[in-house]
């Protein structure tokens, strides 16, 4: 995880039961003081990568993992390995591009997540795991040595970016049943100033793969 505010980290991720109430079998690497999340992730990955197919779980500092998370994650990993041993990226919230001009139906959500007090799930949450085009950055589980793009303005779309990297490799990404809480301080729908430049960057970088459905917008 990358953290620029110790209070947020302590109140959320580090207060998760998996880190508090048992012997930790999954080490956590906190990259403190980074404002560029992709750079923080890359630095940690380079330092501790064991082999080309190590599994990493990248988490926002404002994510809380409930008691069910570990068992759900292990079950999902076993399930995915039965389906697709060459899977690329997993997450708790993802989207699949639809085929309608109506924005409300252009992307189909898959996953289970509590986002700022509201459950982000629906009629598709019983169909997990499910292949998706991209995944939300609040949790990304990678299978292999992915490089996060440090040049994307701000801290947006780097999850979508590695999903598109995977697609270019001919590999698939999936939303899984691993419920988490995302306690972002941003209001739903709020867009910081660097959001549109990041969207334009992605549009230019992946122009051959447009349109791109992400959890927050569709890049056309």
PASEBA-1860 file (N, C-alpha, C; in nm, 3 decimals):
! residues 220
1> XXXXXXXX> 0.084/-0.119/0.000/0.000/0.000/0.000/0.088/0.124/0.000 ~ 0.037/0.231/-0.059/0.105/0.361/-0.057/0.029/0.450/0.039 ~ 0.102/0.519/0.126/0.035/0.603/0.226/0.101/0.740/0.235 ~ 0.018/0.842/0.228/0.067/0.979/0.248/0.009/1.041/0.375 ~ -0.085/0.968/0.440/-0.142/1.015/0.566/-0.152/0.898/0.663 ~ -0.071/0.903/0.767/-0.064/0.792/0.862/-0.199/0.768/0.931 ~ -0.273/0.873/0.958/-0.403/0.859/1.025/-0.500/0.776/0.943 ~ -0.504/0.803/0.812/-0.594/0.727/0.724/-0.552/0.581/0.721
9> XXXXXXXX> -0.423/0.557/0.711/-0.370/0.420/0.708/-0.405/0.344/0.835 ~ -0.382/0.406/0.951/-0.407/0.340/1.078/-0.555/0.315/1.101 ~ -0.640/0.409/1.061/-0.784/0.398/1.084/-0.852/0.299/0.991 ~ -0.787/0.265/0.883/-0.849/0.178/0.783/-0.770/0.049/0.762 ~ -0.677/0.049/0.670/-0.611/-0.075/0.631/-0.544/-0.146/0.748 ~ -0.466/-0.073/0.827/-0.393/-0.139/0.936/-0.480/-0.177/1.054 ~ -0.606/-0.133/1.054/-0.699/-0.177/1.159/-0.779/-0.300/1.115 ~ -0.750/-0.353/0.996/-0.818/-0.473/0.947/-0.781/-0.594/1.031
17> XXXXXXXX> -0.876/-0.682/1.059/-0.851/-0.798/1.143/-0.732/-0.883/1.097 ~ -0.711/-0.893/0.968/-0.603/-0.977/0.915/-0.467/-0.931/0.965 ~ -0.456/-0.802/1.002/-0.329/-0.749/1.051/-0.325/-0.732/1.203 ~ -0.439/-0.750/1.269/-0.446/-0.722/1.412/-0.457/-0.845/1.500 ~ -0.536/-0.941/1.460/-0.580/-1.045/1.553/-0.523/-1.183/1.526 ~ -0.412/-1.191/1.452/-0.354/-1.321/1.425/-0.210/-1.304/1.381 ~ -0.140/-1.414/1.381/-0.005/-1.411/1.329/-0.014/-1.383/1.179 ~ 0.056/-1.281/1.135/0.043/-1.239/0.995/0.119/-1.335/0.904
25> XXXXXXXX> 0.047/-1.401/0.815/0.112/-1.489/0.718/0.131/-1.418/0.584 ~ 0.067/-1.302/0.571/0.080/-1.223/0.449/0.147/-1.091/0.485 ~ 0.275/-1.075/0.455/0.346/-0.952/0.493/0.289/-0.831/0.420 ~ 0.285/-0.717/0.489/0.239/-0.593/0.428/0.356/-0.498/0.414 ~ 0.365/-0.436/0.300/0.472/-0.340/0.272/0.407/-0.202/0.258 ~ 0.435/-0.113/0.351/0.379/0.022/0.347/0.480/0.117/0.285 ~ 0.444/0.175/0.173/0.528/0.274/0.105/0.482/0.412/0.153 ~ 0.551/0.465/0.250/0.510/0.592/0.311/0.570/0.712/0.238
33> XXXXXXXX> 0.491/0.820/0.233/0.540/0.946/0.180/0.531/0.960/0.029 ~ 0.469/0.864/-0.038/0.457/0.871/-0.184/0.330/0.945/-0.224 ~ 0.342/1.036/-0.318/0.224/1.100/-0.377/0.190/1.036/-0.511 ~ 0.285/0.962/-0.568/0.263/0.889/-0.693/0.247/0.742/-0.658 ~ 0.121/0.695/-0.656/0.093/0.558/-0.614/0.157/0.454/-0.706 ~ 0.145/0.468/-0.841/0.212/0.371/-0.928/0.362/0.359/-0.900 ~ 0.429/0.471/-0.872/0.572/0.466/-0.842/0.596/0.389/-0.713 ~ 0.512/0.411/-0.612/0.525/0.339/-0.486/0.507/0.189/-0.507
41> XXXXXXXX> 0.408/0.151/-0.586/0.383/0.010/-0.613/0.500/-0.053/-0.689 ~ 0.550/0.017/-0.791/0.662/-0.037/-0.869/0.785/-0.058/-0.782 ~ 0.814/0.038/-0.698/0.933/0.028/-0.613/0.923/-0.093/-0.521 ~ 0.806/-0.112/-0.460/0.786/-0.227/-0.371/0.796/-0.358/-0.449 ~ 0.736/-0.361/-0.566/0.735/-0.483/-0.647/0.876/-0.523/-0.687 ~ 0.955/-0.427/-0.734/1.092/-0.457/-0.774/1.173/-0.512/-0.657 ~ 1.145/-0.461/-0.539/1.224/-0.499/-0.422/1.194/-0.640/-0.373 ~ 1.068/-0.683/-0.383/1.031/-0.810/-0.320/0.982/-0.916/-0.418
49> XXXXXXXX> 0.987/-0.887/-0.549/0.940/-0.986/-0.647/1.021/-1.115/-0.637 ~ 0.951/-1.226/-0.621/1.017/-1.356/-0.607/1.036/-1.425/-0.741 ~ 0.934/-1.419/-0.824/0.943/-1.480/-0.956/0.839/-1.415/-1.046 ~ 0.836/-1.454/-1.171/0.750/-1.388/-1.268/0.601/-1.407/-1.239 ~ 0.566/-1.503/-1.152/0.425/-1.524/-1.124/0.394/-1.514/-0.975 ~ 0.464/-1.425/-0.908/0.428/-1.393/-0.770/0.291/-1.325/-0.769 ~ 0.218/-1.340/-0.657/0.088/-1.275/-0.642/0.102/-1.159/-0.545 ~ 0.062/-1.040/-0.590/0.065/-0.921/-0.507/-0.076/-0.868/-0.491
57> XXXXXXXX> -0.105/-0.817/-0.371/-0.233/-0.750/-0.345/-0.200/-0.603/-0.317 ~ -0.244/-0.515/-0.408/-0.222/-0.371/-0.394/-0.350/-0.308/-0.340 ~ -0.337/-0.233/-0.231/-0.455/-0.180/-0.162/-0.440/-0.031/-0.135 ~ -0.550/0.042/-0.150/-0.551/0.180/-0.105/-0.539/0.184/0.047 ~ -0.481/0.291/0.098/-0.468/0.306/0.244/-0.603/0.323/0.313 ~ -0.706/0.364/0.238/-0.838/0.386/0.297/-0.932/0.266/0.278 ~ -0.874/0.149/0.254/-0.952/0.026/0.243/-0.948/-0.050/0.376 ~ -1.062/-0.103/0.415/-1.072/-0.187/0.535/-1.111/-0.328/0.492
65> XXXXXXXX> -1.038/-0.427/0.541/-1.064/-0.567/0.506/-1.139/-0.635/0.620 ~ -1.264/-0.675/0.598/-1.342/-0.737/0.707/-1.291/-0.878/0.739 ~ -1.349/-0.940/0.842/-1.306/-1.073/0.886/-1.314/-1.176/0.773 ~ -1.409/-1.158/0.683/-1.430/-1.258/0.578/-1.328/-1.250/0.466 ~ -1.247/-1.144/0.463/-1.165/-1.118/0.344/-1.066/-1.231/0.314 ~ -0.992/-1.275/0.414/-0.888/-1.375/0.387/-0.946/-1.504/0.330 ~ -1.050/-1.556/0.394/-1.109/-1.682/0.345/-1.171/-1.665/0.208 ~ -1.234/-1.550/0.185/-1.294/-1.523/0.053/-1.186/-1.514/-0.055
73> XXXXXXXX> -1.075/-1.447/-0.022/-0.967/-1.430/-0.119/-0.904/-1.565/-0.155 ~ -0.876/-1.648/-0.054/-0.816/-1.778/-0.080/-0.910/-1.866/-0.162 ~ -1.040/-1.862/-0.129/-1.138/-1.939/-0.206/-1.141/-1.891/-0.351 ~ -1.140/-1.758/-0.369/-1.145/-1.702/-0.504/-1.021/-1.737/-0.586 ~ -0.904/-1.734/-0.521/-0.780/-1.770/-0.591/-0.784/-1.915/-0.639 ~ -0.832/-2.004/-0.553/-0.844/-2.144/-0.594/-0.944/-2.161/-0.707 ~ -1.055/-2.086/-0.697/-1.159/-2.093/-0.799/-1.107/-2.042/-0.933 ~ -1.037/-1.928/-0.931/-0.982/-1.871/-1.054/-0.878/-1.963/-1.116
81> XXXXXXXX> -0.793/-2.022/-1.034/-0.690/-2.113/-1.086/-0.751/-2.233/-1.156 ~ -0.870/-2.275/-1.112/-0.940/-2.385/-1.180/-0.995/-2.340/-1.314 ~ -1.033/-2.212/-1.323/-1.092/-2.157/-1.445/-0.986/-2.116/-1.546 ~ -0.882/-2.048/-1.494/-0.784/-1.984/-1.582/-0.651/-1.971/-1.508 ~ -0.561/-2.064/-1.530/-0.433/-2.064/-1.459/-0.344/-1.947/-1.500 ~ -0.374/-1.885/-1.612/-0.293/-1.774/-1.662/-0.360/-1.639/-1.637 ~ -0.447/-1.633/-1.535/-0.518/-1.507/-1.506/-0.416/-1.396/-1.478 ~ -0.460/-1.271/-1.501/-0.368/-1.157/-1.492/-0.393/-1.071/-1.369
89> XXXXXXXX> -0.515/-1.016/-1.356/-0.546/-0.923/-1.248/-0.686/-0.955/-1.193 ~ -0.699/-0.951/-1.060/-0.828/-0.969/-0.993/-0.859/-0.845/-0.911 ~ -0.987/-0.828/-0.877/-1.025/-0.718/-0.791/-1.166/-0.738/-0.738 ~ -1.204/-0.655/-0.643/-1.337/-0.666/-0.583/-1.442/-0.585/-0.657 ~ -1.400/-0.501/-0.751/-1.494/-0.419/-0.828/-1.440/-0.399/-0.968 ~ -1.519/-0.442/-1.065/-1.478/-0.427/-1.205/-1.597/-0.400/-1.295 ~ -1.568/-0.369/-1.420/-1.675/-0.340/-1.515/-1.647/-0.406/-1.649 ~ -1.755/-0.432/-1.720/-1.750/-0.489/-1.853/-1.824/-0.393/-1.947
97> XXXXXXXX> -1.764/-0.364/-2.061/-1.824/-0.271/-2.157/-1.950/-0.330/-2.219 ~ -2.057/-0.251/-2.221/-2.180/-0.292/-2.286/-2.182/-0.245/-2.431 ~ -2.296/-0.252/-2.493/-2.306/-0.216/-2.634/-2.422/-0.121/-2.660 ~ -2.441/-0.028/-2.566/-2.551/0.067/-2.579/-2.496/0.208/-2.582 ~ -2.567/0.297/-2.652/-2.528/0.438/-2.653/-2.575/0.509/-2.526 ~ -2.660/0.442/-2.450/-2.708/0.497/-2.325/-2.601/0.475/-2.218 ~ -2.544/0.583/-2.163/-2.432/0.572/-2.069/-2.465/0.483/-1.952 ~ -2.592/0.486/-1.908/-2.629/0.411/-1.788/-2.617/0.260/-1.808
105> XXXXXXXX> -2.619/0.214/-1.933/-2.608/0.072/-1.958/-2.483/0.037/-2.038 ~ -2.393/0.133/-2.052/-2.274/0.109/-2.132/-2.171/0.027/-2.057 ~ -2.175/0.030/-1.924/-2.082/-0.052/-1.847/-2.159/-0.132/-1.743 ~ -2.122/-0.257/-1.730/-2.190/-0.348/-1.639/-2.098/-0.377/-1.521 ~ -2.143/-0.348/-1.398/-2.059/-0.367/-1.280/-2.060/-0.512/-1.229 ~ -1.944/-0.557/-1.186/-1.932/-0.687/-1.122/-1.847/-0.672/-0.997 ~ -1.886/-0.740/-0.891/-1.806/-0.737/-0.770/-1.887/-0.712/-0.646 ~ -1.818/-0.710/-0.531/-1.882/-0.682/-0.403/-1.791/-0.590/-0.323
113> XXXXXXXX> -1.841/-0.470/-0.296/-1.762/-0.371/-0.225/-1.855/-0.271/-0.158 ~ -1.818/-0.226/-0.040/-1.890/-0.117/0.024/-1.810/0.010/-0.004 ~ -1.867/0.097/-0.084/-1.797/0.219/-0.125/-1.861/0.340/-0.058 ~ -1.790/0.395/0.041/-1.836/0.513/0.114/-1.975/0.493/0.174 ~ -1.997/0.374/0.228/-2.121/0.346/0.298/-2.229/0.280/0.215 ~ -2.210/0.273/0.083/-2.309/0.210/-0.004/-2.252/0.084/-0.067 ~ -2.332/-0.021/-0.072/-2.287/-0.145/-0.135/-2.286/-0.130/-0.286 ~ -2.169/-0.153/-0.343/-2.150/-0.146/-0.489/-2.162/-0.289/-0.542
121> XXXXXXXX> -2.285/-0.330/-0.557/-2.312/-0.463/-0.611/-2.456/-0.460/-0.662 ~ -2.501/-0.566/-0.715/-2.636/-0.564/-0.769/-2.671/-0.696/-0.833 ~ -2.739/-0.689/-0.945/-2.791/-0.812/-1.005/-2.681/-0.902/-1.060 ~ -2.560/-0.849/-1.072/-2.451/-0.930/-1.126/-2.363/-0.992/-1.018 ~ -2.388/-0.961/-0.889/-2.295/-1.004/-0.786/-2.302/-1.154/-0.756 ~ -2.402/-1.223/-0.812/-2.409/-1.368/-0.793/-2.335/-1.441/-0.905 ~ -2.279/-1.367/-0.999/-2.212/-1.428/-1.113/-2.060/-1.421/-1.101 ~ -2.010/-1.421/-0.978/-1.867/-1.408/-0.955/-1.802/-1.544/-0.934
129> XXXXXXXX> -1.676/-1.561/-0.978/-1.594/-1.462/-1.049/-1.645/-1.439/-1.190 ~ -1.616/-1.321/-1.243/-1.660/-1.287/-1.378/-1.552/-1.207/-1.449 ~ -1.530/-1.240/-1.574/-1.432/-1.165/-1.654/-1.478/-1.020/-1.669 ~ -1.387/-0.927/-1.657/-1.417/-0.785/-1.674/-1.310/-0.721/-1.762 ~ -1.343/-0.601/-1.810/-1.245/-0.526/-1.892/-1.142/-0.457/-1.803 ~ -1.189/-0.393/-1.697/-1.098/-0.322/-1.606/-1.146/-0.337/-1.462 ~ -1.056/-0.304/-1.369/-1.085/-0.315/-1.226/-1.055/-0.184/-1.155 ~ -1.126/-0.161/-1.045/-1.103/-0.041/-0.966/-0.971/-0.050/-0.890
137> XXXXXXXX> -0.908/0.066/-0.872/-0.775/0.070/-0.809/-0.776/0.045/-0.658 ~ -0.891/0.046/-0.593/-0.891/0.032/-0.446/-0.831/-0.101/-0.402 ~ -0.844/-0.205/-0.486/-0.774/-0.332/-0.462/-0.744/-0.396/-0.596 ~ -0.618/-0.430/-0.615/-0.572/-0.496/-0.738/-0.485/-0.614/-0.697 ~ -0.515/-0.730/-0.751/-0.440/-0.852/-0.721/-0.376/-0.899/-0.851 ~ -0.244/-0.894/-0.857/-0.177/-0.924/-0.983/-0.107/-1.059/-0.978 ~ -0.100/-1.119/-1.094/-0.038/-1.251/-1.112/0.074/-1.232/-1.213 ~ 0.193/-1.200/-1.164/0.304/-1.174/-1.255/0.362/-1.036/-1.233
145> XXXXXXXX> 0.456/-1.002/-1.316/0.534/-0.879/-1.301/0.475/-0.767/-1.386 ~ 0.376/-0.696/-1.332/0.318/-0.583/-1.404/0.389/-0.454/-1.364 ~ 0.403/-0.363/-1.459/0.463/-0.233/-1.432/0.352/-0.128/-1.439 ~ 0.332/-0.057/-1.328/0.232/0.049/-1.324/0.287/0.173/-1.395 ~ 0.201/0.239/-1.468/0.242/0.357/-1.546/0.252/0.479/-1.453 ~ 0.374/0.522/-1.428/0.399/0.635/-1.338/0.374/0.770/-1.404 ~ 0.347/0.769/-1.534/0.330/0.895/-1.607/0.184/0.939/-1.619 ~ 0.091/0.856/-1.574/-0.050/0.897/-1.577/-0.067/1.014/-1.480
153> XXXXXXXX> -0.125/1.126/-1.524/-0.143/1.240/-1.432/-0.226/1.202/-1.310 ~ -0.179/1.242/-1.192/-0.252/1.209/-1.069/-0.248/1.061/-1.041 ~ -0.341/1.015/-0.962/-0.347/0.873/-0.926/-0.478/0.813/-0.975 ~ -0.494/0.814/-1.106/-0.617/0.766/-1.169/-0.584/0.663/-1.276 ~ -0.673/0.567/-1.295/-0.671/0.475/-1.410/-0.552/0.380/-1.416 ~ -0.466/0.377/-1.315/-0.353/0.285/-1.325/-0.398/0.140/-1.314 ~ -0.514/0.117/-1.251/-0.571/-0.017/-1.248/-0.623/-0.057/-1.383 ~ -0.696/0.034/-1.447/-0.743/0.009/-1.584/-0.625/-0.015/-1.676
161> XXXXXXXX> -0.519/0.061/-1.655/-0.402/0.051/-1.741/-0.338/-0.088/-1.736 ~ -0.321/-0.146/-1.614/-0.260/-0.279/-1.611/-0.355/-0.386/-1.663 ~ -0.486/-0.361/-1.653/-0.582/-0.454/-1.712/-0.571/-0.453/-1.864 ~ -0.547/-0.335/-1.920/-0.530/-0.325/-2.065/-0.396/-0.384/-2.107 ~ -0.294/-0.370/-2.022/-0.167/-0.438/-2.049/-0.190/-0.589/-2.058 ~ -0.268/-0.641/-1.965/-0.298/-0.785/-1.963/-0.372/-0.827/-2.089 ~ -0.469/-0.746/-2.128/-0.548/-0.777/-2.248/-0.458/-0.782/-2.371 ~ -0.362/-0.692/-2.376/-0.268/-0.688/-2.488/-0.182/-0.815/-2.489
169> XXXXXXXX> -0.160/-0.874/-2.372/-0.084/-0.998/-2.361/-0.170/-1.122/-2.391 ~ -0.300/-1.099/-2.411/-0.391/-1.211/-2.433/-0.435/-1.278/-2.304 ~ -0.423/-1.206/-2.191/-0.461/-1.260/-2.061/-0.587/-1.191/-2.010 ~ -0.654/-1.250/-1.910/-0.785/-1.201/-1.866/-0.782/-1.149/-1.723 ~ -0.878/-1.060/-1.694/-0.895/-1.001/-1.561/-1.035/-1.038/-1.510 ~ -1.047/-1.051/-1.377/-1.173/-1.097/-1.320/-1.210/-1.019/-1.194 ~ -1.339/-0.994/-1.180/-1.394/-0.947/-1.052/-1.426/-1.071/-0.969 ~ -1.392/-1.065/-0.840/-1.411/-1.181/-0.753/-1.498/-1.143/-0.633
177> XXXXXXXX> -1.543/-1.246/-0.563/-1.623/-1.226/-0.442/-1.528/-1.215/-0.323 ~ -1.479/-1.093/-0.297/-1.391/-1.066/-0.183/-1.428/-0.928/-0.130 ~ -1.532/-0.925/-0.049/-1.594/-0.801/-0.002/-1.498/-0.716/0.081 ~ -1.491/-0.587/0.048/-1.407/-0.492/0.122/-1.485/-0.363/0.145 ~ -1.431/-0.277/0.231/-1.487/-0.144/0.253/-1.388/-0.041/0.198 ~ -1.438/0.049/0.114/-1.354/0.157/0.062/-1.406/0.288/0.123 ~ -1.324/0.346/0.211/-1.369/0.463/0.288/-1.307/0.593/0.236 ~ -1.323/0.617/0.107/-1.268/0.737/0.046/-1.335/0.862/0.102
185> XXXXXXXX> -1.257/0.969/0.118/-1.311/1.098/0.163/-1.372/1.178/0.048 ~ -1.343/1.137/-0.076/-1.403/1.205/-0.191/-1.551/1.173/-0.199 ~ -1.632/1.270/-0.236/-1.774/1.245/-0.257/-1.793/1.163/-0.384 ~ -1.896/1.081/-0.386/-1.926/1.002/-0.504/-1.946/1.095/-0.623 ~ -1.875/1.069/-0.731/-1.886/1.152/-0.850/-1.793/1.272/-0.851 ~ -1.725/1.299/-0.739/-1.633/1.413/-0.733/-1.509/1.385/-0.817 ~ -1.469/1.484/-0.898/-1.354/1.468/-0.987/-1.247/1.571/-0.953 ~ -1.130/1.529/-0.906/-1.022/1.624/-0.880/-0.971/1.683/-1.010
193> XXXXXXXX> -0.895/1.794/-1.004/-0.849/1.862/-1.125/-0.768/1.777/-1.221 ~ -0.697/1.677/-1.168/-0.612/1.597/-1.256/-0.685/1.479/-1.320 ~ -0.816/1.467/-1.295/-0.892/1.354/-1.349/-0.902/1.360/-1.502 ~ -0.941/1.475/-1.555/-0.958/1.487/-1.701/-0.825/1.473/-1.775 ~ -0.714/1.534/-1.727/-0.585/1.508/-1.793/-0.547/1.360/-1.793 ~ -0.578/1.290/-1.684/-0.549/1.146/-1.678/-0.634/1.069/-1.779 ~ -0.758/1.109/-1.789/-0.849/1.045/-1.886/-0.800/1.068/-2.029 ~ -0.754/1.188/-2.058/-0.702/1.219/-2.191/-0.574/1.140/-2.220
201> XXXXXXXX> -0.491/1.126/-2.117/-0.368/1.046/-2.131/-0.402/0.902/-2.169 ~ -0.499/0.843/-2.098/-0.541/0.706/-2.128/-0.601/0.694/-2.267 ~ -0.677/0.795/-2.305/-0.739/0.796/-2.438/-0.633/0.791/-2.547 ~ -0.526/0.867/-2.528/-0.419/0.870/-2.628/-0.334/0.743/-2.623 ~ -0.306/0.695/-2.503/-0.221/0.576/-2.489/-0.287/0.452/-2.546 ~ -0.418/0.438/-2.522/-0.489/0.317/-2.561/-0.590/0.345/-2.672 ~ -0.556/0.434/-2.764/-0.649/0.475/-2.870/-0.696/0.359/-2.957 ~ -0.613/0.255/-2.965/-0.651/0.140/-3.048/-0.748/0.046/-2.975
209> XXXXXXXX> -0.776/0.075/-2.847/-0.863/-0.014/-2.769/-0.988/0.059/-2.718 ~ -1.015/0.178/-2.769/-1.134/0.255/-2.728/-1.261/0.190/-2.782 ~ -1.376/0.206/-2.714/-1.393/0.270/-2.583/-1.349/0.179/-2.469 ~ -1.314/0.240/-2.356/-1.266/0.166/-2.240/-1.359/0.193/-2.123 ~ -1.419/0.090/-2.070/-1.506/0.104/-1.953/-1.422/0.096/-1.826 ~ -1.438/0.193/-1.737/-1.375/0.189/-1.605/-1.487/0.206/-1.501 ~ -1.455/0.186/-1.375/-1.559/0.195/-1.271/-1.612/0.336/-1.254 ~ -1.536/0.437/-1.297/-1.580/0.575/-1.277/-1.624/0.646/-1.404
217> XXXX> -1.588/0.594/-1.521/-1.625/0.660/-1.646/-1.599/0.566/-1.762 ~ -1.645/0.606/-1.880/-1.611/0.537/-2.004/-1.524/0.629/-2.087 ~ -1.406/0.583/-2.121/-1.311/0.661/-2.201/-1.339/0.631/-2.348 ~ -1.376/0.736/-2.423/-1.411/0.717/-2.565/-1.310/0.785/-2.655
END
